[in-house]
Amino acid sequence: MGLLKRLRKPLVLCVDDDPLVLEVLVEVLRGMRCRALTAKDGKEALDLAREKRPALILMDMHMPVVDGKTALEFLKRDPRTKPIPVLMVTSEQMNADVEDSFKLGAAGYVLKPLILEQFRRKVSEALRLP
């Protein structure tokens, strides 16, 4: 793939400990003409975010090693990753974890199971896609 094509396709980091969820996220993002990178926990996500500087991070709330909320806190403290929008992915509607995520700097949240139209809209808004 040429450099110009890669530049037009935003890179999205998908973080979830469930391989099936990651697979679904990657496929939907590819259909949106995005490139996808995956991580299985918050620690791996922090390393990849610092190295690859994705345009957007989709972060599961509950994961082993480093959970989504803790990873979000570290991302927003680091000047290299602070500007990257983070959408939290959760099965729970507005609860204390979601509210805390907003306080920590999350750009929004997406509910699991995914409602494709809503997911595409939120990702497009976060990436500022037409």
CNS distance restraints for C-alpha pairs under 8 A (distance, minus, plus):
assign (resid   1 and name CA) (resid   5 and name CA) 6.54 0.50 0.50
assign (resid   1 and name CA) (resid   6 and name CA) 6.81 0.50 0.50
assign (resid   2 and name CA) (resid   6 and name CA) 6.42 0.50 0.50
assign (resid   3 and name CA) (resid   7 and name CA) 6.14 0.50 0.50
assign (resid   4 and name CA) (resid   8 and name CA) 6.42 0.50 0.50
assign (resid   5 and name CA) (resid   9 and name CA) 6.56 0.50 0.50
assign (resid   6 and name CA) (resid  10 and name CA) 7.63 0.50 0.50
assign (resid   9 and name CA) (resid  33 and name CA) 5.97 0.50 0.50
assign (resid   9 and name CA) (resid  34 and name CA) 4.90 0.50 0.50
assign (resid   9 and name CA) (resid  35 and name CA) 6.02 0.50 0.50
assign (resid  10 and name CA) (resid  33 and name CA) 7.81 0.50 0.50
assign (resid  10 and name CA) (resid  34 and name CA) 5.08 0.50 0.50
assign (resid  10 and name CA) (resid  35 and name CA) 5.95 0.50 0.50
assign (resid  10 and name CA) (resid  54 and name CA) 7.44 0.50 0.50
assign (resid  10 and name CA) (resid  55 and name CA) 5.89 0.50 0.50
assign (resid  10 and name CA) (resid 127 and name CA) 7.75 0.50 0.50
assign (resid  11 and name CA) (resid  34 and name CA) 6.01 0.50 0.50
assign (resid  11 and name CA) (resid  35 and name CA) 4.66 0.50 0.50
assign (resid  11 and name CA) (resid  36 and name CA) 5.63 0.50 0.50
assign (resid  11 and name CA) (resid  37 and name CA) 7.15 0.50 0.50
assign (resid  11 and name CA) (resid  54 and name CA) 4.96 0.50 0.50
assign (resid  11 and name CA) (resid  55 and name CA) 5.47 0.50 0.50
assign (resid  11 and name CA) (resid  56 and name CA) 6.94 0.50 0.50
assign (resid  12 and name CA) (resid  29 and name CA) 7.96 0.50 0.50
assign (resid  12 and name CA) (resid  34 and name CA) 6.90 0.50 0.50
assign (resid  12 and name CA) (resid  35 and name CA) 6.14 0.50 0.50
assign (resid  12 and name CA) (resid  36 and name CA) 4.87 0.50 0.50
assign (resid  12 and name CA) (resid  37 and name CA) 6.15 0.50 0.50
assign (resid  12 and name CA) (resid  54 and name CA) 5.45 0.50 0.50
assign (resid  12 and name CA) (resid  55 and name CA) 5.86 0.50 0.50
assign (resid  12 and name CA) (resid  56 and name CA) 4.88 0.50 0.50
assign (resid  12 and name CA) (resid  57 and name CA) 5.69 0.50 0.50
assign (resid  12 and name CA) (resid  58 and name CA) 7.32 0.50 0.50
assign (resid  13 and name CA) (resid  36 and name CA) 5.88 0.50 0.50
assign (resid  13 and name CA) (resid  37 and name CA) 4.73 0.50 0.50
assign (resid  13 and name CA) (resid  38 and name CA) 5.64 0.50 0.50
assign (resid  13 and name CA) (resid  39 and name CA) 7.36 0.50 0.50
assign (resid  13 and name CA) (resid  45 and name CA) 7.58 0.50 0.50
assign (resid  13 and name CA) (resid  49 and name CA) 7.43 0.50 0.50
assign (resid  13 and name CA) (resid  54 and name CA) 6.11 0.50 0.50
assign (resid  13 and name CA) (resid  56 and name CA) 6.33 0.50 0.50
assign (resid  13 and name CA) (resid  57 and name CA) 4.67 0.50 0.50
assign (resid  13 and name CA) (resid  58 and name CA) 6.15 0.50 0.50
assign (resid  14 and name CA) (resid  22 and name CA) 6.59 0.50 0.50
assign (resid  14 and name CA) (resid  25 and name CA) 7.06 0.50 0.50
assign (resid  14 and name CA) (resid  26 and name CA) 7.56 0.50 0.50
assign (resid  14 and name CA) (resid  36 and name CA) 6.90 0.50 0.50
assign (resid  14 and name CA) (resid  37 and name CA) 6.07 0.50 0.50
assign (resid  14 and name CA) (resid  38 and name CA) 4.78 0.50 0.50
assign (resid  14 and name CA) (resid  39 and name CA) 6.28 0.50 0.50
assign (resid  14 and name CA) (resid  57 and name CA) 5.99 0.50 0.50
assign (resid  14 and name CA) (resid  58 and name CA) 4.82 0.50 0.50
assign (resid  14 and name CA) (resid  59 and name CA) 6.27 0.50 0.50
assign (resid  15 and name CA) (resid  22 and name CA) 7.24 0.50 0.50
assign (resid  15 and name CA) (resid  38 and name CA) 5.82 0.50 0.50
assign (resid  15 and name CA) (resid  39 and name CA) 4.75 0.50 0.50
assign (resid  15 and name CA) (resid  40 and name CA) 5.69 0.50 0.50
assign (resid  15 and name CA) (resid  41 and name CA) 6.22 0.50 0.50
assign (resid  15 and name CA) (resid  42 and name CA) 7.11 0.50 0.50
assign (resid  15 and name CA) (resid  45 and name CA) 6.43 0.50 0.50
assign (resid  15 and name CA) (resid  57 and name CA) 7.50 0.50 0.50
assign (resid  15 and name CA) (resid  58 and name CA) 6.00 0.50 0.50
assign (resid  15 and name CA) (resid  59 and name CA) 4.81 0.50 0.50
assign (resid  15 and name CA) (resid  60 and name CA) 5.89 0.50 0.50
assign (resid  16 and name CA) (resid  21 and name CA) 6.92 0.50 0.50
assign (resid  16 and name CA) (resid  22 and name CA) 6.24 0.50 0.50
assign (resid  16 and name CA) (resid  38 and name CA) 7.93 0.50 0.50
assign (resid  16 and name CA) (resid  39 and name CA) 6.57 0.50 0.50
assign (resid  16 and name CA) (resid  40 and name CA) 5.09 0.50 0.50
assign (resid  16 and name CA) (resid  41 and name CA) 6.16 0.50 0.50
assign (resid  16 and name CA) (resid  59 and name CA) 6.59 0.50 0.50
assign (resid  16 and name CA) (resid  60 and name CA) 5.11 0.50 0.50
assign (resid  16 and name CA) (resid  63 and name CA) 6.85 0.50 0.50
assign (resid  17 and name CA) (resid  39 and name CA) 7.81 0.50 0.50
assign (resid  17 and name CA) (resid  40 and name CA) 4.52 0.50 0.50
assign (resid  17 and name CA) (resid  41 and name CA) 5.91 0.50 0.50
assign (resid  17 and name CA) (resid  60 and name CA) 7.84 0.50 0.50
assign (resid  17 and name CA) (resid  63 and name CA) 5.81 0.50 0.50
assign (resid  17 and name CA) (resid  64 and name CA) 7.40 0.50 0.50
assign (resid  18 and name CA) (resid  22 and name CA) 6.49 0.50 0.50
assign (resid  18 and name CA) (resid  40 and name CA) 7.40 0.50 0.50
assign (resid  19 and name CA) (resid  23 and name CA) 6.14 0.50 0.50
assign (resid  19 and name CA) (resid  40 and name CA) 7.82 0.50 0.50
assign (resid  20 and name CA) (resid  24 and name CA) 6.33 0.50 0.50
assign (resid  21 and name CA) (resid  25 and name CA) 6.18 0.50 0.50
assign (resid  22 and name CA) (resid  26 and name CA) 6.08 0.50 0.50
assign (resid  22 and name CA) (resid  38 and name CA) 6.91 0.50 0.50
assign (resid  23 and name CA) (resid  27 and name CA) 6.25 0.50 0.50
assign (resid  24 and name CA) (resid  28 and name CA) 6.19 0.50 0.50
assign (resid  25 and name CA) (resid  29 and name CA) 6.08 0.50 0.50
assign (resid  26 and name CA) (resid  30 and name CA) 6.09 0.50 0.50
assign (resid  26 and name CA) (resid  36 and name CA) 5.71 0.50 0.50
assign (resid  26 and name CA) (resid  37 and name CA) 7.83 0.50 0.50
assign (resid  27 and name CA) (resid  31 and name CA) 6.34 0.50 0.50
assign (resid  28 and name CA) (resid  32 and name CA) 6.49 0.50 0.50
assign (resid  29 and name CA) (resid  33 and name CA) 6.46 0.50 0.50
assign (resid  29 and name CA) (resid  34 and name CA) 5.26 0.50 0.50
assign (resid  29 and name CA) (resid  35 and name CA) 6.97 0.50 0.50
assign (resid  29 and name CA) (resid  36 and name CA) 6.80 0.50 0.50
assign (resid  30 and name CA) (resid  34 and name CA) 5.13 0.50 0.50
assign (resid  30 and name CA) (resid  35 and name CA) 6.23 0.50 0.50
assign (resid  30 and name CA) (resid  36 and name CA) 7.25 0.50 0.50
assign (resid  32 and name CA) (resid 120 and name CA) 7.66 0.50 0.50
assign (resid  38 and name CA) (resid  45 and name CA) 7.89 0.50 0.50
assign (resid  39 and name CA) (resid  44 and name CA) 5.63 0.50 0.50
assign (resid  39 and name CA) (resid  45 and name CA) 5.40 0.50 0.50
assign (resid  39 and name CA) (resid  48 and name CA) 7.81 0.50 0.50
assign (resid  40 and name CA) (resid  44 and name CA) 6.73 0.50 0.50
assign (resid  40 and name CA) (resid  45 and name CA) 7.56 0.50 0.50
assign (resid  40 and name CA) (resid  63 and name CA) 7.97 0.50 0.50
assign (resid  41 and name CA) (resid  45 and name CA) 6.26 0.50 0.50
assign (resid  41 and name CA) (resid  63 and name CA) 5.86 0.50 0.50
assign (resid  41 and name CA) (resid  64 and name CA) 6.31 0.50 0.50
assign (resid  41 and name CA) (resid  65 and name CA) 6.41 0.50 0.50
assign (resid  41 and name CA) (resid  66 and name CA) 6.12 0.50 0.50
assign (resid  41 and name CA) (resid  67 and name CA) 6.90 0.50 0.50
assign (resid  41 and name CA) (resid  68 and name CA) 7.81 0.50 0.50
assign (resid  42 and name CA) (resid  46 and name CA) 6.14 0.50 0.50
assign (resid  42 and name CA) (resid  63 and name CA) 7.25 0.50 0.50
assign (resid  42 and name CA) (resid  64 and name CA) 7.96 0.50 0.50
assign (resid  42 and name CA) (resid  65 and name CA) 6.95 0.50 0.50
assign (resid  42 and name CA) (resid  66 and name CA) 4.59 0.50 0.50
assign (resid  42 and name CA) (resid  67 and name CA) 5.56 0.50 0.50
assign (resid  42 and name CA) (resid  68 and name CA) 5.83 0.50 0.50
assign (resid  42 and name CA) (resid  70 and name CA) 7.60 0.50 0.50
assign (resid  42 and name CA) (resid  71 and name CA) 5.12 0.50 0.50
assign (resid  43 and name CA) (resid  47 and name CA) 6.52 0.50 0.50
assign (resid  43 and name CA) (resid  65 and name CA) 6.86 0.50 0.50
assign (resid  43 and name CA) (resid  66 and name CA) 5.57 0.50 0.50
assign (resid  43 and name CA) (resid  71 and name CA) 6.99 0.50 0.50
assign (resid  44 and name CA) (resid  48 and name CA) 6.21 0.50 0.50
assign (resid  45 and name CA) (resid  49 and name CA) 5.87 0.50 0.50
assign (resid  45 and name CA) (resid  71 and name CA) 7.61 0.50 0.50
assign (resid  46 and name CA) (resid  50 and name CA) 6.24 0.50 0.50
assign (resid  46 and name CA) (resid  71 and name CA) 6.63 0.50 0.50
assign (resid  46 and name CA) (resid  74 and name CA) 7.69 0.50 0.50
assign (resid  46 and name CA) (resid  75 and name CA) 6.79 0.50 0.50
assign (resid  47 and name CA) (resid  51 and name CA) 6.24 0.50 0.50
assign (resid  48 and name CA) (resid  52 and name CA) 5.66 0.50 0.50
assign (resid  48 and name CA) (resid  53 and name CA) 7.53 0.50 0.50
assign (resid  49 and name CA) (resid  53 and name CA) 5.02 0.50 0.50
assign (resid  49 and name CA) (resid  54 and name CA) 6.24 0.50 0.50
assign (resid  49 and name CA) (resid  81 and name CA) 6.69 0.50 0.50
assign (resid  50 and name CA) (resid  80 and name CA) 6.60 0.50 0.50
assign (resid  50 and name CA) (resid  81 and name CA) 6.33 0.50 0.50
assign (resid  53 and name CA) (resid  80 and name CA) 7.94 0.50 0.50
assign (resid  53 and name CA) (resid  81 and name CA) 6.97 0.50 0.50
assign (resid  53 and name CA) (resid  84 and name CA) 7.64 0.50 0.50
assign (resid  54 and name CA) (resid  84 and name CA) 7.09 0.50 0.50
assign (resid  55 and name CA) (resid  84 and name CA) 6.11 0.50 0.50
assign (resid  55 and name CA) (resid  85 and name CA) 7.27 0.50 0.50
assign (resid  55 and name CA) (resid 127 and name CA) 6.79 0.50 0.50
assign (resid  56 and name CA) (resid  84 and name CA) 5.81 0.50 0.50
assign (resid  56 and name CA) (resid  85 and name CA) 5.25 0.50 0.50
assign (resid  56 and name CA) (resid  86 and name CA) 6.00 0.50 0.50
assign (resid  56 and name CA) (resid  87 and name CA) 7.73 0.50 0.50
assign (resid  56 and name CA) (resid 126 and name CA) 7.17 0.50 0.50
assign (resid  56 and name CA) (resid 127 and name CA) 6.73 0.50 0.50
assign (resid  57 and name CA) (resid  84 and name CA) 7.15 0.50 0.50
assign (resid  57 and name CA) (resid  85 and name CA) 6.37 0.50 0.50
assign (resid  57 and name CA) (resid  86 and name CA) 4.71 0.50 0.50
assign (resid  57 and name CA) (resid  87 and name CA) 6.25 0.50 0.50
assign (resid  58 and name CA) (resid  86 and name CA) 5.91 0.50 0.50
assign (resid  58 and name CA) (resid  87 and name CA) 4.94 0.50 0.50
assign (resid  58 and name CA) (resid  88 and name CA) 5.87 0.50 0.50
assign (resid  58 and name CA) (resid  89 and name CA) 6.39 0.50 0.50
assign (resid  59 and name CA) (resid  68 and name CA) 5.85 0.50 0.50
assign (resid  59 and name CA) (resid  86 and name CA) 6.86 0.50 0.50
assign (resid  59 and name CA) (resid  87 and name CA) 6.19 0.50 0.50
assign (resid  59 and name CA) (resid  88 and name CA) 4.78 0.50 0.50
assign (resid  59 and name CA) (resid  89 and name CA) 5.50 0.50 0.50
assign (resid  60 and name CA) (resid  67 and name CA) 7.81 0.50 0.50
assign (resid  60 and name CA) (resid  68 and name CA) 5.57 0.50 0.50
assign (resid  60 and name CA) (resid  88 and name CA) 5.81 0.50 0.50
assign (resid  60 and name CA) (resid  89 and name CA) 4.55 0.50 0.50
assign (resid  60 and name CA) (resid  90 and name CA) 6.03 0.50 0.50
assign (resid  61 and name CA) (resid  67 and name CA) 6.19 0.50 0.50
assign (resid  61 and name CA) (resid  68 and name CA) 4.32 0.50 0.50
assign (resid  61 and name CA) (resid  69 and name CA) 6.12 0.50 0.50
assign (resid  61 and name CA) (resid  88 and name CA) 6.29 0.50 0.50
assign (resid  61 and name CA) (resid  89 and name CA) 6.14 0.50 0.50
assign (resid  61 and name CA) (resid  90 and name CA) 5.76 0.50 0.50
assign (resid  61 and name CA) (resid  97 and name CA) 7.92 0.50 0.50
assign (resid  62 and name CA) (resid  67 and name CA) 5.34 0.50 0.50
assign (resid  62 and name CA) (resid  68 and name CA) 6.02 0.50 0.50
assign (resid  62 and name CA) (resid  90 and name CA) 7.93 0.50 0.50
assign (resid  63 and name CA) (resid  67 and name CA) 4.69 0.50 0.50
assign (resid  63 and name CA) (resid  68 and name CA) 6.65 0.50 0.50
assign (resid  66 and name CA) (resid  70 and name CA) 6.38 0.50 0.50
assign (resid  66 and name CA) (resid  71 and name CA) 6.36 0.50 0.50
assign (resid  67 and name CA) (resid  71 and name CA) 6.21 0.50 0.50
assign (resid  68 and name CA) (resid  72 and name CA) 6.01 0.50 0.50
assign (resid  68 and name CA) (resid  88 and name CA) 7.55 0.50 0.50
assign (resid  69 and name CA) (resid  73 and name CA) 6.28 0.50 0.50
assign (resid  69 and name CA) (resid  97 and name CA) 7.60 0.50 0.50
assign (resid  69 and name CA) (resid 100 and name CA) 7.87 0.50 0.50
assign (resid  69 and name CA) (resid 101 and name CA) 6.13 0.50 0.50
assign (resid  70 and name CA) (resid  74 and name CA) 6.45 0.50 0.50
assign (resid  71 and name CA) (resid  75 and name CA) 6.12 0.50 0.50
assign (resid  72 and name CA) (resid  76 and name CA) 6.16 0.50 0.50
assign (resid  72 and name CA) (resid  86 and name CA) 7.53 0.50 0.50
assign (resid  72 and name CA) (resid 101 and name CA) 7.49 0.50 0.50
assign (resid  72 and name CA) (resid 104 and name CA) 6.99 0.50 0.50
assign (resid  72 and name CA) (resid 105 and name CA) 7.58 0.50 0.50
assign (resid  72 and name CA) (resid 106 and name CA) 7.31 0.50 0.50
assign (resid  73 and name CA) (resid  77 and name CA) 6.33 0.50 0.50
assign (resid  73 and name CA) (resid 104 and name CA) 5.92 0.50 0.50
assign (resid  73 and name CA) (resid 105 and name CA) 7.84 0.50 0.50
assign (resid  74 and name CA) (resid  78 and name CA) 6.35 0.50 0.50
assign (resid  75 and name CA) (resid  81 and name CA) 5.35 0.50 0.50
assign (resid  75 and name CA) (resid  82 and name CA) 5.68 0.50 0.50
assign (resid  76 and name CA) (resid  81 and name CA) 6.45 0.50 0.50
assign (resid  76 and name CA) (resid  82 and name CA) 4.23 0.50 0.50
assign (resid  76 and name CA) (resid  83 and name CA) 7.65 0.50 0.50
assign (resid  76 and name CA) (resid 104 and name CA) 7.26 0.50 0.50
assign (resid  76 and name CA) (resid 105 and name CA) 6.67 0.50 0.50
assign (resid  77 and name CA) (resid  81 and name CA) 7.91 0.50 0.50
assign (resid  77 and name CA) (resid  82 and name CA) 6.37 0.50 0.50
assign (resid  78 and name CA) (resid  82 and name CA) 5.66 0.50 0.50
assign (resid  79 and name CA) (resid  83 and name CA) 7.59 0.50 0.50
assign (resid  85 and name CA) (resid 106 and name CA) 6.83 0.50 0.50
assign (resid  85 and name CA) (resid 107 and name CA) 5.61 0.50 0.50
assign (resid  85 and name CA) (resid 126 and name CA) 6.64 0.50 0.50
assign (resid  86 and name CA) (resid 105 and name CA) 7.86 0.50 0.50
assign (resid  86 and name CA) (resid 106 and name CA) 5.16 0.50 0.50
assign (resid  86 and name CA) (resid 107 and name CA) 5.43 0.50 0.50
assign (resid  86 and name CA) (resid 108 and name CA) 7.09 0.50 0.50
assign (resid  87 and name CA) (resid 106 and name CA) 6.00 0.50 0.50
assign (resid  87 and name CA) (resid 107 and name CA) 5.58 0.50 0.50
assign (resid  87 and name CA) (resid 108 and name CA) 4.89 0.50 0.50
assign (resid  87 and name CA) (resid 109 and name CA) 4.83 0.50 0.50
assign (resid  87 and name CA) (resid 110 and name CA) 6.67 0.50 0.50
assign (resid  88 and name CA) (resid  98 and name CA) 7.78 0.50 0.50
assign (resid  88 and name CA) (resid 101 and name CA) 7.62 0.50 0.50
assign (resid  88 and name CA) (resid 106 and name CA) 6.85 0.50 0.50
assign (resid  88 and name CA) (resid 108 and name CA) 6.35 0.50 0.50
assign (resid  88 and name CA) (resid 109 and name CA) 4.40 0.50 0.50
assign (resid  88 and name CA) (resid 110 and name CA) 6.13 0.50 0.50
assign (resid  89 and name CA) (resid 109 and name CA) 5.68 0.50 0.50
assign (resid  89 and name CA) (resid 110 and name CA) 4.82 0.50 0.50
assign (resid  89 and name CA) (resid 111 and name CA) 5.87 0.50 0.50
assign (resid  89 and name CA) (resid 112 and name CA) 6.71 0.50 0.50
assign (resid  90 and name CA) (resid 109 and name CA) 7.20 0.50 0.50
assign (resid  90 and name CA) (resid 110 and name CA) 6.36 0.50 0.50
assign (resid  90 and name CA) (resid 111 and name CA) 5.15 0.50 0.50
assign (resid  90 and name CA) (resid 112 and name CA) 5.61 0.50 0.50
assign (resid  91 and name CA) (resid 111 and name CA) 5.33 0.50 0.50
assign (resid  91 and name CA) (resid 112 and name CA) 4.57 0.50 0.50
assign (resid  91 and name CA) (resid 113 and name CA) 6.81 0.50 0.50
assign (resid  92 and name CA) (resid 111 and name CA) 6.90 0.50 0.50
assign (resid  92 and name CA) (resid 112 and name CA) 7.85 0.50 0.50
assign (resid  93 and name CA) (resid  98 and name CA) 7.50 0.50 0.50
assign (resid  93 and name CA) (resid 111 and name CA) 7.05 0.50 0.50
assign (resid  94 and name CA) (resid  98 and name CA) 5.57 0.50 0.50
assign (resid  94 and name CA) (resid  99 and name CA) 6.59 0.50 0.50
assign (resid  95 and name CA) (resid  99 and name CA) 6.22 0.50 0.50
assign (resid  96 and name CA) (resid 100 and name CA) 5.97 0.50 0.50
assign (resid  97 and name CA) (resid 101 and name CA) 6.13 0.50 0.50
assign (resid  98 and name CA) (resid 102 and name CA) 6.45 0.50 0.50
assign (resid  98 and name CA) (resid 109 and name CA) 7.52 0.50 0.50
assign (resid  99 and name CA) (resid 103 and name CA) 6.46 0.50 0.50
assign (resid 100 and name CA) (resid 104 and name CA) 6.23 0.50 0.50
assign (resid 101 and name CA) (resid 105 and name CA) 6.36 0.50 0.50
assign (resid 101 and name CA) (resid 106 and name CA) 5.42 0.50 0.50
assign (resid 102 and name CA) (resid 106 and name CA) 4.76 0.50 0.50
assign (resid 102 and name CA) (resid 107 and name CA) 6.95 0.50 0.50
assign (resid 102 and name CA) (resid 108 and name CA) 7.00 0.50 0.50
assign (resid 107 and name CA) (resid 126 and name CA) 7.36 0.50 0.50
assign (resid 110 and name CA) (resid 114 and name CA) 7.36 0.50 0.50
assign (resid 110 and name CA) (resid 118 and name CA) 7.97 0.50 0.50
assign (resid 110 and name CA) (resid 119 and name CA) 6.44 0.50 0.50
assign (resid 110 and name CA) (resid 122 and name CA) 7.53 0.50 0.50
assign (resid 111 and name CA) (resid 115 and name CA) 7.59 0.50 0.50
assign (resid 114 and name CA) (resid 118 and name CA) 7.83 0.50 0.50
assign (resid 114 and name CA) (resid 119 and name CA) 6.48 0.50 0.50
assign (resid 115 and name CA) (resid 119 and name CA) 5.98 0.50 0.50
assign (resid 116 and name CA) (resid 120 and name CA) 6.01 0.50 0.50
assign (resid 117 and name CA) (resid 121 and name CA) 6.19 0.50 0.50
assign (resid 118 and name CA) (resid 122 and name CA) 6.19 0.50 0.50
assign (resid 119 and name CA) (resid 123 and name CA) 6.13 0.50 0.50
assign (resid 120 and name CA) (resid 124 and name CA) 5.93 0.50 0.50
assign (resid 121 and name CA) (resid 125 and name CA) 6.09 0.50 0.50
assign (resid 122 and name CA) (resid 126 and name CA) 6.14 0.50 0.50
assign (resid 123 and name CA) (resid 127 and name CA) 6.08 0.50 0.50
assign (resid 124 and name CA) (resid 128 and name CA) 5.61 0.50 0.50
assign (resid 124 and name CA) (resid 129 and name CA) 4.85 0.50 0.50
assign (resid 124 and name CA) (resid 130 and name CA) 7.19 0.50 0.50
assign (resid 125 and name CA) (resid 129 and name CA) 6.36 0.50 0.50
